Amino acid sequence: DSRCFLFSVFPALRVYTATGYNDHFMYLNQHQQTMPNGLGMGGQHDYFGLWLDGDFGQGHSRARPKCTTYGSPQLSADEDFTLDSVEVWAVGKPPQPAEGEEEESKKSILNVDPEVQALMELTGKTLHSEGFSELEEDFD
C-alpha cells in the first residue's frame, strides 16, 4: 500500500515515498510463464523503480527520469545489474500463532522446508542466517 517506499544509502540517505500518481507499490510473481517472475517495486513491467528477477541474480532500476510510483531516480549505476547479495528485513511485530498452534512462526523457512535449503546450497547461495536462530535462543 502507500506505506511502501524505496530508499538509497549512497551517495546520501534518501527515502522515496509514494507520489500518489499510481498504486503500483509492489509486484511479486513466481512459477508462471505468462508474467515476469520476480519482485518489482514502483513503476510498471520492464520499468520498475527496483526489480529483482525470480532467481535473485539479476535486477534493474529503469526510472528515467523518475519512478512514477515513488519519484525515485535510477537507483543503480547501470540500468541492469547483477546482485552480489540480498538482505531482507522484516519490520513490525512478528506474527503470533493462532490459538492452539505451536510457535512454528519462530522457525526460519530454511528450517521448516529442507528442500528450500538444499536448493539454496545447490545454486551456490550463501546461507547468511545459518546459526542465527540458535544465537537468538541463547539470549532469550
The first five atom37 places (N, CA, C, CB, O) and aatype in JSON, in Angstrom:
{
  "aatype": [3, 15, 1, 4, 13, 10, 13, 15, 19, 13, 14, 0, 10, 1, 19, 18, 16, 0, 16, 7, 18, 2, 3, 8, 13, 12, 18, 10, 2, 5, 8, 5, 5, 16, 12, 14, 2, 7, 10, 7, 12, 7, 7, 5, 8, 3, 18, 13, 7, 10, 17, 10, 3, 7, 3, 13, 7, 5, 7, 8, 15, 1, 0, 1, 14, 11, 4, 16, 16, 18, 7, 15, 14, 5, 10, 15, 0, 3, 6, 3, 13, 16, 10, 3, 15, 19, 6, 19, 17, 0, 19, 7, 11, 14, 14, 5, 14, 0, 6, 7, 6, 6, 6, 6, 15, 11, 11, 15, 9, 10, 2, 19, 3, 14, 6, 19, 5, 0, 10, 12, 6, 10, 16, 7, 11, 16, 10, 8, 15, 6, 7, 13, 15, 6, 10, 6, 6, 3, 13, 3],
  "atom_mask": [
    [1, 1, 1, 1, 1],
    [1, 1, 1, 1, 1],
    [1, 1, 1, 1, 1],
    [1, 1, 1, 1, 1],
    [1, 1, 1, 1, 1],
    [1, 1, 1, 1, 1],
    [1, 1, 1, 1, 1],
    [1, 1, 1, 1, 1],
    [1, 1, 1, 1, 1],
    [1, 1, 1, 1, 1],
    [1, 1, 1, 1, 1],
    [1, 1, 1, 1, 1],
    [1, 1, 1, 1, 1],
    [1, 1, 1, 1, 1],
    [1, 1, 1, 1, 1],
    [1, 1, 1, 1, 1],
    [1, 1, 1, 1, 1],
    [1, 1, 1, 1, 1],
    [1, 1, 1, 1, 1],
    [1, 1, 1, 0, 1],
    [1, 1, 1, 1, 1],
    [1, 1, 1, 1, 1],
    [1, 1, 1, 1, 1],
    [1, 1, 1, 1, 1],
    [1, 1, 1, 1, 1],
    [1, 1, 1, 1, 1],
    [1, 1, 1, 1, 1],
    [1, 1, 1, 1, 1],
    [1, 1, 1, 1, 1],
    [1, 1, 1, 1, 1],
    [1, 1, 1, 1, 1],
    [1, 1, 1, 1, 1],
    [1, 1, 1, 1, 1],
    [1, 1, 1, 1, 1],
    [1, 1, 1, 1, 1],
    [1, 1, 1, 1, 1],
    [1, 1, 1, 1, 1],
    [1, 1, 1, 0, 1],
    [1, 1, 1, 1, 1],
    [1, 1, 1, 0, 1],
    [1, 1, 1, 1, 1],
    [1, 1, 1, 0, 1],
    [1, 1, 1, 0, 1],
    [1, 1, 1, 1, 1],
    [1, 1, 1, 1, 1],
    [1, 1, 1, 1, 1],
    [1, 1, 1, 1, 1],
    [1, 1, 1, 1, 1],
    [1, 1, 1, 0, 1],
    [1, 1, 1, 1, 1],
    [1, 1, 1, 1, 1],
    [1, 1, 1, 1, 1],
    [1, 1, 1, 1, 1],
    [1, 1, 1, 0, 1],
    [1, 1, 1, 1, 1],
    [1, 1, 1, 1, 1],
    [1, 1, 1, 0, 1],
    [1, 1, 1, 1, 1],
    [1, 1, 1, 0, 1],
    [1, 1, 1, 1, 1],
    [1, 1, 1, 1, 1],
    [1, 1, 1, 1, 1],
    [1, 1, 1, 1, 1],
    [1, 1, 1, 1, 1],
    [1, 1, 1, 1, 1],
    [1, 1, 1, 1, 1],
    [1, 1, 1, 1, 1],
    [1, 1, 1, 1, 1],
    [1, 1, 1, 1, 1],
    [1, 1, 1, 1, 1],
    [1, 1, 1, 0, 1],
    [1, 1, 1, 1, 1],
    [1, 1, 1, 1, 1],
    [1, 1, 1, 1, 1],
    [1, 1, 1, 1, 1],
    [1, 1, 1, 1, 1],
    [1, 1, 1, 1, 1],
    [1, 1, 1, 1, 1],
    [1, 1, 1, 1, 1],
    [1, 1, 1, 1, 1],
    [1, 1, 1, 1, 1],
    [1, 1, 1, 1, 1],
    [1, 1, 1, 1, 1],
    [1, 1, 1, 1, 1],
    [1, 1, 1, 1, 1],
    [1, 1, 1, 1, 1],
    [1, 1, 1, 1, 1],
    [1, 1, 1, 1, 1],
    [1, 1, 1, 1, 1],
    [1, 1, 1, 1, 1],
    [1, 1, 1, 1, 1],
    [1, 1, 1, 0, 1],
    [1, 1, 1, 1, 1],
    [1, 1, 1, 1, 1],
    [1, 1, 1, 1, 1],
    [1, 1, 1, 1, 1],
    [1, 1, 1, 1, 1],
    [1, 1, 1, 1, 1],
    [1, 1, 1, 1, 1],
    [1, 1, 1, 0, 1],
    [1, 1, 1, 1, 1],
    [1, 1, 1, 1, 1],
    [1, 1, 1, 1, 1],
    [1, 1, 1, 1, 1],
    [1, 1, 1, 1, 1],
    [1, 1, 1, 1, 1],
    [1, 1, 1, 1, 1],
    [1, 1, 1, 1, 1],
    [1, 1, 1, 1, 1],
    [1, 1, 1, 1, 1],
    [1, 1, 1, 1, 1],
    [1, 1, 1, 1, 1],
    [1, 1, 1, 1, 1],
    [1, 1, 1, 1, 1],
    [1, 1, 1, 1, 1],
    [1, 1, 1, 1, 1],
    [1, 1, 1, 1, 1],
    [1, 1, 1, 1, 1],
    [1, 1, 1, 1, 1],
    [1, 1, 1, 1, 1],
    [1, 1, 1, 1, 1],
    [1, 1, 1, 1, 1],
    [1, 1, 1, 1, 1],
    [1, 1, 1, 0, 1],
    [1, 1, 1, 1, 1],
    [1, 1, 1, 1, 1],
    [1, 1, 1, 1, 1],
    [1, 1, 1, 1, 1],
    [1, 1, 1, 1, 1],
    [1, 1, 1, 1, 1],
    [1, 1, 1, 0, 1],
    [1, 1, 1, 1, 1],
    [1, 1, 1, 1, 1],
    [1, 1, 1, 1, 1],
    [1, 1, 1, 1, 1],
    [1, 1, 1, 1, 1],
    [1, 1, 1, 1, 1],
    [1, 1, 1, 1, 1],
    [1, 1, 1, 1, 1],
    [1, 1, 1, 1, 1]
  ],
  "atom_positions": [
    [[0.83, -1.18, 0.0], [0.0, 0.0, 0.0], [0.88, 1.25, 0.0], [-0.95, 0.0, 1.21], [2.08, 1.14, -0.22]],
    [[0.33, 2.37, 0.23], [1.07, 3.63, 0.12], [2.12, 3.81, 1.21], [0.12, 4.79, 0.15], [2.85, 4.81, 1.21]],
    [[2.2, 2.87, 2.15], [3.26, 2.94, 3.17], [4.58, 2.39, 2.66], [2.84, 2.17, 4.43], [5.62, 2.57, 3.3]],
    [[4.57, 1.73, 1.5], [5.8, 1.21, 0.9], [6.67, 2.38, 0.45], [5.48, 0.27, -0.29], [6.18, 3.49, 0.24]],
    [[7.96, 2.12, 0.31], [8.88, 3.16, -0.14], [10.13, 2.53, -0.72], [9.25, 4.12, 1.01], [10.41, 1.35, -0.46]],
    [[10.87, 3.27, -1.47], [12.21, 2.9, -1.92], [13.19, 3.81, -1.22], [12.34, 2.99, -3.48], [12.84, 4.91, -0.77]],
    [[14.43, 3.37, -1.12], [15.44, 4.23, -0.5], [16.8, 3.96, -1.11], [15.48, 4.01, 1.02], [17.02, 2.93, -1.74]],
    [[17.7, 4.9, -0.92], [19.09, 4.72, -1.31], [19.96, 5.17, -0.13], [19.44, 5.54, -2.62], [19.55, 6.0, 0.68]],
    [[21.15, 4.6, -0.05], [22.07, 4.98, 1.04], [23.32, 5.67, 0.53], [22.46, 3.76, 1.84], [24.09, 6.22, 1.31]],
    [[23.52, 5.64, -0.8], [24.71, 6.25, -1.37], [24.31, 7.05, -2.59], [25.77, 5.18, -1.74], [23.52, 6.55, -3.38]],
    [[24.77, 8.21, -2.8], [25.79, 8.94, -2.06], [25.27, 9.57, -0.77], [26.38, 10.02, -2.93], [26.06, 9.99, 0.08]],
    [[23.95, 9.63, -0.6], [23.36, 10.12, 0.65], [22.1, 9.32, 0.92], [23.06, 11.66, 0.57], [21.49, 8.79, -0.01]],
    [[21.7, 9.24, 2.16], [20.48, 8.55, 2.52], [19.28, 9.34, 1.98], [20.37, 8.38, 4.05], [19.11, 10.51, 2.29]],
    [[18.47, 8.67, 1.17], [17.26, 9.29, 0.62], [16.12, 8.29, 0.72], [17.48, 9.75, -0.88], [16.32, 7.1, 0.47]],
    [[14.95, 8.75, 1.07], [13.76, 7.91, 1.15], [12.76, 8.45, 0.13], [13.15, 7.89, 2.6], [12.48, 9.65, 0.1]],
    [[12.22, 7.55, -0.69], [11.28, 7.93, -1.74], [9.92, 7.3, -1.42], [11.78, 7.48, -3.15], [9.76, 6.09, -1.5]],
    [[8.97, 8.13, -1.05], [7.64, 7.66, -0.66], [6.68, 7.75, -1.85], [7.09, 8.48, 0.53], [7.02, 8.3, -2.9]],
    [[5.5, 7.21, -1.68], [4.5, 7.17, -2.75], [4.13, 8.57, -3.22], [3.25, 6.42, -2.28], [3.91, 9.47, -2.41]],
    [[4.08, 8.73, -4.54], [3.74, 10.04, -5.13], [2.24, 10.23, -5.26], [4.4, 10.18, -6.49], [1.77, 11.37, -5.37]],
    [[1.48, 9.14, -5.25], [0.04, 9.22, -5.48], [-0.34, 9.14, -6.95], [0.0, 0.0, 0.0], [-1.52, 9.11, -7.28]],
    [[0.66, 9.1, -7.83], [0.41, 9.03, -9.27], [-0.28, 7.72, -9.66], [1.72, 9.19, -10.04], [-1.17, 7.71, -10.51]],
    [[0.14, 6.61, -9.04], [-0.48, 5.31, -9.29], [-0.36, 4.46, -8.03], [0.19, 4.59, -10.53], [0.2, 4.9, -7.02]],
    [[-0.86, 3.24, -8.08], [-0.78, 2.35, -6.92], [0.03, 1.09, -7.23], [-2.19, 1.95, -6.45], [-0.31, 0.0, -6.79]],
    [[1.1, 1.26, -7.99], [1.97, 0.13, -8.38], [3.06, -0.06, -7.33], [2.6, 0.38, -9.78], [4.25, -0.07, -7.65]],
    [[2.66, -0.21, -6.09], [3.61, -0.25, -4.98], [4.54, -1.45, -5.04], [2.86, -0.25, -3.66], [5.75, -1.31, -4.95]],
    [[3.97, -2.64, -5.21], [4.79, -3.85, -5.25], [4.19, -4.85, -6.23], [4.91, -4.47, -3.85], [2.98, -4.89, -6.45]],
    [[5.07, -5.67, -6.81], [4.67, -6.73, -7.72], [5.49, -7.95, -7.33], [4.89, -6.34, -9.23], [6.7, -7.86, -7.15]],
    [[4.82, -9.1, -7.2], [5.52, -10.34, -6.89], [4.87, -11.45, -7.68], [5.49, -10.64, -5.37], [3.65, -11.6, -7.67]],
    [[5.68, -12.22, -8.37], [5.17, -13.33, -9.15], [6.24, -14.42, -9.18], [4.78, -12.88, -10.59], [7.43, -14.13, -9.27]],
    [[5.78, -15.66, -9.11], [6.72, -16.77, -9.24], [6.03, -17.96, -9.88], [7.3, -17.16, -7.86], [4.82, -18.14, -9.73]],
    [[6.79, -18.75, -10.58], [6.34, -20.01, -11.19], [5.24, -19.83, -12.23], [5.85, -20.93, -10.12], [4.4, -20.71, -12.38]],
    [[5.23, -18.71, -12.97], [4.27, -18.53, -14.05], [5.03, -18.18, -15.33], [3.22, -17.43, -13.7], [6.04, -17.47, -15.29]],
    [[4.54, -18.66, -16.44], [5.21, -18.41, -17.71], [4.66, -17.18, -18.42], [5.09, -19.61, -18.61], [5.33, -16.64, -19.31]],
    [[3.48, -16.73, -18.07], [2.85, -15.64, -18.81], [3.2, -14.25, -18.29], [1.37, -15.81, -18.78], [2.98, -13.27, -18.99]],
    [[3.74, -14.15, -17.09], [4.1, -12.86, -16.49], [5.53, -12.96, -15.97], [3.11, -12.47, -15.35], [5.99, -14.06, -15.66]],
    [[6.25, -11.83, -15.87], [7.62, -11.88, -15.34], [7.66, -12.42, -13.91], [8.24, -10.48, -15.39], [6.83, -12.07, -13.08]],
    [[8.64, -13.26, -13.65], [8.83, -13.83, -12.32], [9.87, -13.03, -11.57], [9.24, -15.32, -12.41], [11.02, -12.94, -11.99]],
    [[9.46, -12.46, -10.45], [10.37, -11.69, -9.63], [9.63, -10.73, -8.73], [0.0, 0.0, 0.0], [8.42, -10.82, -8.54]],
    [[10.39, -9.79, -8.17], [9.88, -8.8, -7.25], [10.14, -7.42, -7.82], [10.52, -8.95, -5.84], [11.28, -7.07, -8.12]],
    [[9.08, -6.63, -7.98], [9.21, -5.29, -8.51], [8.59, -4.28, -7.57], [0.0, 0.0, 0.0], [7.59, -4.55, -6.91]],
    [[9.2, -3.11, -7.5], [8.66, -2.03, -6.67], [8.58, -0.76, -7.51], [9.53, -1.8, -5.41], [9.58, -0.29, -8.04]],
    [[7.37, -0.22, -7.61], [7.16, 1.04, -8.32], [7.26, 0.9, -9.82], [0.0, 0.0, 0.0], [7.91, -0.02, -10.32]],
    [[6.61, 1.8, -10.54], [6.68, 1.8, -11.99], [5.77, 0.77, -12.6], [0.0, 0.0, 0.0], [4.62, 0.63, -12.19]],
    [[6.28, 0.03, -13.6], [5.5, -0.98, -14.3], [6.45, -2.0, -14.9], [4.61, -0.33, -15.41], [7.67, -1.85, -14.83]],
    [[5.88, -3.07, -15.51], [6.71, -4.12, -16.11], [7.77, -3.52, -17.02], [5.83, -5.11, -16.89], [7.48, -2.66, -17.85]],
    [[8.99, -4.0, -16.86], [10.17, -3.56, -17.61], [10.64, -2.15, -17.25], [9.88, -3.62, -19.08], [11.66, -1.71, -17.77]],
    [[9.93, -1.45, -16.39], [10.33, -0.1, -15.98], [10.09, 0.1, -14.48], [9.55, 0.97, -16.78], [9.56, 1.13, -14.07]],
    [[10.48, -0.88, -13.68], [10.3, -0.78, -12.24], [11.31, 0.18, -11.63], [10.42, -2.17, -11.59], [12.41, 0.35, -12.15]],
    [[10.92, 0.8, -10.53], [11.88, 1.59, -9.76], [12.99, 0.68, -9.25], [0.0, 0.0, 0.0], [14.16, 1.07, -9.21]],
    [[12.61, -0.55, -8.85], [13.56, -1.58, -8.45], [12.97, -2.93, -8.81], [13.89, -1.5, -6.92], [11.84, -3.24, -8.41]],
    [[13.71, -3.73, -9.55], [13.27, -5.07, -9.98], [14.33, -6.09, -9.63], [12.97, -5.1, -11.49], [15.51, -5.86, -9.9]],
    [[13.93, -7.22, -9.03], [14.81, -8.36, -8.78], [14.2, -9.56, -9.46], [15.0, -8.61, -7.24], [13.06, -9.93, -9.17]],
    [[14.94, -10.2, -10.38], [14.44, -11.39, -11.06], [14.12, -12.48, -10.05], [15.47, -11.9, -12.08], [14.6, -12.46, -8.92]],
    [[13.3, -13.42, -10.47], [12.85, -14.5, -9.6], [13.97, -15.33, -9.0], [0.0, 0.0, 0.0], [13.8, -15.91, -7.93]],
    [[15.13, -15.39, -9.66], [16.26, -16.14, -9.11], [17.16, -15.27, -8.24], [17.08, -16.77, -10.24], [18.17, -15.74, -7.71]],
    [[16.81, -14.0, -8.1], [17.57, -13.02, -7.31], [19.01, -12.88, -7.77], [17.53, -13.4, -5.85], [19.89, -12.55, -6.97]],
    [[19.26, -13.15, -9.06], [20.6, -13.0, -9.6], [20.77, -11.71, -10.41], [0.0, 0.0, 0.0], [21.87, -11.16, -10.47]],
    [[19.69, -11.25, -11.02], [19.73, -10.06, -11.87], [18.66, -9.08, -11.41], [19.53, -10.43, -13.36], [17.71, -9.45, -10.71]],
    [[18.82, -7.83, -11.8], [17.82, -6.83, -11.48], [17.95, -5.64, -12.39], [0.0, 0.0, 0.0], [18.84, -5.57, -13.23]],
    [[17.04, -4.68, -12.21], [17.16, -3.43, -12.94], [16.47, -2.31, -12.16], [16.55, -3.55, -14.35], [15.6, -2.54, -11.32]],
    [[16.89, -1.1, -12.48], [16.23, 0.11, -11.99], [16.12, 1.01, -13.2], [17.03, 0.8, -10.8], [17.09, 1.64, -13.62]],
    [[14.92, 1.06, -13.77], [14.7, 1.83, -15.01], [13.73, 2.96, -14.71], [14.16, 0.91, -16.17], [12.59, 2.96, -15.17]],
    [[14.19, 3.88, -13.95], [13.35, 5.0, -13.52], [13.87, 6.29, -14.14], [13.31, 5.12, -11.98], [14.51, 7.09, -13.47]],
    [[13.6, 6.46, -15.42], [14.08, 7.67, -16.1], [12.91, 8.48, -16.59], [15.02, 7.32, -17.26], [12.09, 7.91, -17.33]],
    [[12.75, 9.7, -16.28], [13.64, 10.42, -15.38], [13.4, 10.06, -13.92], [13.48, 11.91, -15.57], [14.32, 10.16, -13.1]],
    [[12.17, 9.63, -13.57], [11.88, 9.23, -12.19], [10.85, 8.11, -12.2], [11.38, 10.43, -11.35], [10.07, 7.98, -13.14]],
    [[10.86, 7.31, -11.13], [9.87, 6.26, -10.94], [8.51, 6.93, -10.69], [10.26, 5.3, -9.75], [8.39, 7.78, -9.8]],
    [[7.51, 6.56, -11.46], [6.2, 7.21, -11.32], [5.57, 6.95, -9.96], [5.27, 6.73, -12.42], [4.86, 7.81, -9.45]],
    [[5.81, 5.8, -9.37], [5.18, 5.45, -8.09], [5.85, 6.13, -6.91], [5.2, 3.96, -7.9], [5.16, 6.59, -5.99]],
    [[7.18, 6.19, -6.91], [7.9, 6.71, -5.76], [8.69, 7.99, -6.02], [8.84, 5.66, -5.26], [9.2, 8.6, -5.07]],
    [[8.81, 8.4, -7.24], [9.57, 9.61, -7.54], [11.07, 9.45, -7.39], [0.0, 0.0, 0.0], [11.79, 10.44, -7.3]],
    [[11.54, 8.2, -7.34], [12.97, 7.94, -7.18], [13.67, 7.99, -8.53], [13.2, 6.58, -6.5], [13.06, 7.68, -9.55]],
    [[14.95, 8.36, -8.54], [15.74, 8.27, -9.77], [16.17, 6.82, -9.97], [16.99, 9.21, -9.7], [15.8, 5.95, -9.18]],
    [[16.92, 6.55, -11.01], [17.51, 5.22, -11.19], [18.37, 4.95, -9.96], [18.35, 5.13, -12.53], [19.23, 5.76, -9.62]],
    [[18.16, 3.82, -9.31], [18.83, 3.53, -8.04], [20.14, 2.77, -8.19], [17.92, 2.74, -7.16], [20.82, 2.51, -7.2]],
    [[20.5, 2.42, -9.41], [21.75, 1.68, -9.65], [22.6, 2.44, -10.65], [21.45, 0.24, -10.15], [22.08, 3.26, -11.42]],
    [[23.9, 2.18, -10.64], [24.8, 2.86, -11.56], [24.43, 2.56, -13.01], [26.26, 2.44, -11.29], [24.43, 3.45, -13.86]],
    [[24.1, 1.3, -13.3], [23.65, 0.88, -14.62], [22.2, 0.43, -14.51], [24.55, -0.26, -15.21], [21.78, -0.05, -13.46]],
    [[21.44, 0.59, -15.58], [20.04, 0.17, -15.55], [19.91, -1.29, -15.13], [19.38, 0.37, -16.92], [19.14, -1.61, -14.23]],
    [[20.66, -2.17, -15.78], [20.64, -3.6, -15.48], [21.85, -3.92, -14.61], [20.65, -4.46, -16.79], [22.94, -3.39, -14.83]],
    [[21.65, -4.79, -13.63], [22.76, -5.12, -12.73], [22.67, -6.57, -12.29], [22.76, -4.19, -11.51], [21.62, -7.21, -12.4]],
    [[23.79, -7.07, -11.78], [23.88, -8.39, -11.18], [23.96, -8.19, -9.67], [25.11, -9.2, -11.73], [24.72, -7.35, -9.18]],
    [[23.18, -8.97, -8.95], [23.16, -8.84, -7.49], [24.35, -9.55, -6.86], [21.85, -9.41, -6.93], [24.68, -10.68, -7.22]],
    [[24.99, -8.87, -5.93], [26.04, -9.5, -5.13], [25.42, -10.23, -3.95], [27.08, -8.45, -4.65], [25.81, -11.35, -3.63]],
    [[24.46, -9.59, -3.3], [23.77, -10.18, -2.16], [22.44, -9.48, -1.97], [24.64, -10.07, -0.87], [22.23, -8.37, -2.46]],
    [[21.55, -10.12, -1.26], [20.24, -9.57, -0.94], [20.07, -9.67, 0.56], [19.09, -10.33, -1.71], [20.3, -10.72, 1.16]],
    [[19.66, -8.59, 1.17], [19.39, -8.57, 2.61], [17.92, -8.26, 2.79], [20.29, -7.52, 3.36], [17.42, -7.28, 2.26]],
    [[17.23, -9.09, 3.54], [15.79, -8.94, 3.74], [15.53, -8.64, 5.2], [15.03, -10.22, 3.3], [16.05, -9.3, 6.1]],
    [[14.72, -7.62, 5.43], [14.35, -7.22, 6.78], [12.85, -7.32, 6.94], [14.83, -5.78, 7.08], [12.09, -7.15, 5.98]],
    [[12.43, -7.6, 8.13], [11.01, -7.53, 8.48], [10.87, -6.43, 9.52], [10.46, -8.91, 9.02], [11.66, -6.35, 10.45]],
    [[9.87, -5.6, 9.35], [9.64, -4.5, 10.28], [8.29, -4.72, 10.94], [9.7, -3.13, 9.55], [7.31, -5.03, 10.28]],
    [[8.25, -4.56, 12.25], [7.0, -4.73, 12.98], [7.06, -5.91, 13.9], [0.0, 0.0, 0.0], [8.07, -6.6, 14.0]],
    [[5.97, -6.14, 14.55], [5.89, -7.27, 15.48], [5.76, -8.56, 14.69], [4.69, -7.1, 16.45], [5.08, -8.61, 13.67]],
    [[6.43, -9.63, 15.18], [6.3, -10.91, 14.47], [4.88, -11.44, 14.63], [7.32, -11.94, 15.01], [4.22, -11.17, 15.64]],
    [[4.39, -12.18, 13.63], [3.04, -12.73, 13.72], [2.92, -13.69, 14.9], [2.66, -13.45, 12.42], [3.84, -14.45, 15.18]],
    [[1.8, -13.63, 15.58], [1.55, -14.51, 16.73], [0.82, -15.76, 16.24], [0.71, -13.79, 17.83], [-0.05, -15.67, 15.38]],
    [[1.18, -16.93, 16.78], [0.48, -18.15, 16.36], [-0.98, -18.11, 16.81], [1.19, -19.42, 16.94], [-1.31, -17.57, 17.87]],
    [[-1.84, -18.68, 15.98], [-3.26, -18.76, 16.33], [-3.43, -19.66, 17.54], [-4.1, -19.27, 15.14], [-2.56, -20.48, 17.84]],
    [[-4.54, -19.51, 18.22], [-4.8, -20.31, 19.42], [-4.76, -21.78, 19.08], [-6.17, -19.94, 20.03], [-5.39, -22.23, 18.12]],
    [[-4.01, -22.54, 19.87], [-3.88, -23.98, 19.64], [-2.73, -24.36, 18.74], [0.0, 0.0, 0.0], [-2.39, -25.54, 18.66]],
    [[-2.11, -23.4, 18.05], [-0.97, -23.69, 17.18], [0.32, -23.59, 17.97], [-0.95, -22.74, 15.97], [0.42, -22.82, 18.92]],
    [[1.31, -24.37, 17.55], [2.63, -24.24, 18.16], [3.3, -22.99, 17.63], [3.5, -25.5, 17.89], [2.85, -22.41, 16.64]],
    [[4.38, -22.58, 18.27], [5.1, -21.39, 17.82], [6.01, -21.72, 16.66], [5.91, -20.78, 18.98], [7.22, -21.52, 16.73]],
    [[5.43, -22.22, 15.61], [6.14, -22.56, 14.38], [6.69, -21.31, 13.71], [5.22, -23.31, 13.42], [7.65, -21.39, 12.94]],
    [[6.08, -20.13, 14.01], [6.46, -18.89, 13.33], [7.87, -18.43, 13.69], [5.48, -17.81, 13.68], [8.44, -17.61, 12.98]],
    [[8.45, -18.95, 14.77], [9.81, -18.55, 15.15], [10.86, -19.24, 14.3], [10.06, -18.85, 16.62], [12.02, -18.83, 14.29]],
    [[10.48, -20.29, 13.59], [11.43, -21.03, 12.78], [11.69, -20.32, 11.47], [10.94, -22.44, 12.53], [10.79, -19.69, 10.9]],
    [[12.9, -20.43, 11.01], [13.26, -19.91, 9.68], [12.61, -20.79, 8.63], [14.8, -19.86, 9.49], [12.41, -21.99, 8.86]],
    [[12.27, -20.22, 7.48], [11.72, -21.01, 6.38], [12.71, -22.09, 5.96], [11.38, -20.11, 5.18], [12.31, -23.15, 5.48]],
    [[14.0, -21.82, 6.15], [15.0, -22.82, 5.8], [14.93, -24.04, 6.72], [16.4, -22.21, 5.85], [15.26, -25.15, 6.3]],
    [[14.52, -23.83, 7.97], [14.36, -24.95, 8.89], [13.05, -25.69, 8.66], [14.44, -24.47, 10.34], [12.98, -26.9, 8.87]],
    [[12.03, -24.97, 8.24], [10.72, -25.56, 8.02], [10.72, -26.39, 6.73], [9.64, -24.47, 7.97], [10.1, -27.44, 6.68]],
    [[11.41, -25.92, 5.7], [11.4, -26.58, 4.39], [12.83, -26.93, 3.99], [10.73, -25.68, 3.32], [13.51, -26.1, 3.39]],
    [[13.29, -28.14, 4.3], [14.67, -28.52, 3.97], [14.96, -28.51, 2.47], [14.97, -29.89, 4.52], [16.11, -28.37, 2.06]],
    [[13.91, -28.66, 1.63], [14.12, -28.61, 0.18], [14.58, -27.22, -0.25], [12.83, -28.99, -0.56], [15.4, -27.1, -1.16]],
    [[14.07, -26.18, 0.4], [14.48, -24.81, 0.09], [15.96, -24.64, 0.44], [13.61, -23.77, 0.85], [16.72, -24.05, -0.33]],
    [[16.37, -25.15, 1.59], [17.77, -25.06, 2.0], [18.66, -25.8, 1.01], [17.95, -25.63, 3.42], [19.71, -25.29, 0.62]],
    [[18.25, -26.98, 0.6], [19.05, -27.76, -0.36], [19.16, -27.03, -1.7], [18.43, -29.15, -0.57], [20.23, -27.01, -2.31]],
    [[18.06, -26.42, -2.15], [18.08, -25.66, -3.4], [19.02, -24.47, -3.3], [16.66, -25.19, -3.76], [19.77, -24.2, -4.23]],
    [[18.98, -23.76, -2.18], [19.88, -22.63, -1.98], [21.34, -23.08, -2.05], [19.6, -21.94, -0.63], [22.16, -22.42, -2.68]],
    [[21.65, -24.2, -1.41], [23.02, -24.7, -1.42], [23.44, -25.11, -2.83], [23.16, -25.88, -0.46], [24.57, -24.86, -3.24]],
    [[22.53, -25.75, -3.58], [22.83, -26.18, -4.94], [23.11, -25.01, -5.87], [21.7, -27.01, -5.5], [23.94, -25.12, -6.77]],
    [[22.43, -23.9, -5.66], [22.63, -22.73, -6.51], [23.81, -21.88, -6.07], [21.37, -21.88, -6.53], [24.11, -20.85, -6.67]],
    [[24.5, -22.32, -4.99], [25.69, -21.61, -4.55], [25.41, -20.38, -3.7], [0.0, 0.0, 0.0], [26.3, -19.58, -3.46]],
    [[24.16, -20.23, -3.24], [23.82, -19.08, -2.4], [24.32, -19.32, -0.98], [22.29, -18.83, -2.4], [24.13, -20.4, -0.43]],
    [[24.94, -18.32, -0.41], [25.45, -18.41, 0.95], [24.29, -18.28, 1.93], [26.51, -17.33, 1.22], [23.44, -17.4, 1.79]],
    [[24.27, -19.14, 2.92], [23.21, -19.11, 3.93], [23.68, -18.22, 5.08], [22.87, -20.55, 4.45], [24.2, -18.7, 6.09]],
    [[23.49, -16.92, 4.93], [23.96, -15.95, 5.92], [23.29, -16.12, 7.27], [23.74, -14.56, 5.41], [23.89, -15.79, 8.29]],
    [[22.06, -16.61, 7.3], [21.32, -16.7, 8.56], [21.54, -18.02, 9.28], [19.85, -16.51, 8.3], [20.99, -18.23, 10.37]],
    [[22.34, -18.91, 8.71], [22.56, -20.21, 9.33], [23.18, -20.02, 10.71], [23.46, -21.09, 8.44], [24.21, -19.36, 10.86]],
    [[22.57, -20.6, 11.71], [23.05, -20.49, 13.08], [22.53, -19.26, 13.81], [0.0, 0.0, 0.0], [22.7, -19.16, 15.02]],
    [[21.91, -18.34, 13.1], [21.43, -17.11, 13.72], [20.31, -17.38, 14.72], [20.95, -16.14, 12.66], [20.3, -16.81, 15.8]],
    [[19.36, -18.27, 14.36], [18.23, -18.54, 15.26], [18.7, -19.21, 16.54], [17.18, -19.43, 14.55], [18.11, -18.99, 17.6]],
    [[19.76, -20.01, 16.47], [20.29, -20.61, 17.67], [20.87, -19.56, 18.6], [21.34, -21.64, 17.33], [20.75, -19.67, 19.82]],
    [[21.51, -18.53, 18.02], [22.05, -17.42, 18.83], [20.93, -16.67, 19.54], [22.86, -16.45, 17.95], [21.07, -16.32, 20.71]],
    [[19.82, -16.42, 18.83], [18.7, -15.74, 19.45], [18.16, -16.5, 20.64], [17.62, -15.53, 18.44], [17.84, -15.91, 21.67]],
    [[18.05, -17.84, 20.49], [17.52, -18.67, 21.57], [18.43, -18.61, 22.78], [17.35, -20.11, 21.11], [17.95, -18.66, 23.92]],
    [[19.74, -18.5, 22.56], [20.68, -18.42, 23.68], [20.46, -17.15, 24.52], [22.12, -18.45, 23.16], [20.72, -17.15, 25.72]],
    [[19.98, -16.07, 23.88], [19.79, -14.8, 24.58], [18.4, -14.66, 25.19], [20.05, -13.66, 23.63], [18.16, -13.72, 25.95]],
    [[17.47, -15.57, 24.88], [16.11, -15.48, 25.43], [16.08, -15.8, 26.91], [15.17, -16.42, 24.69], [15.01, -15.77, 27.52]]
  ]
}
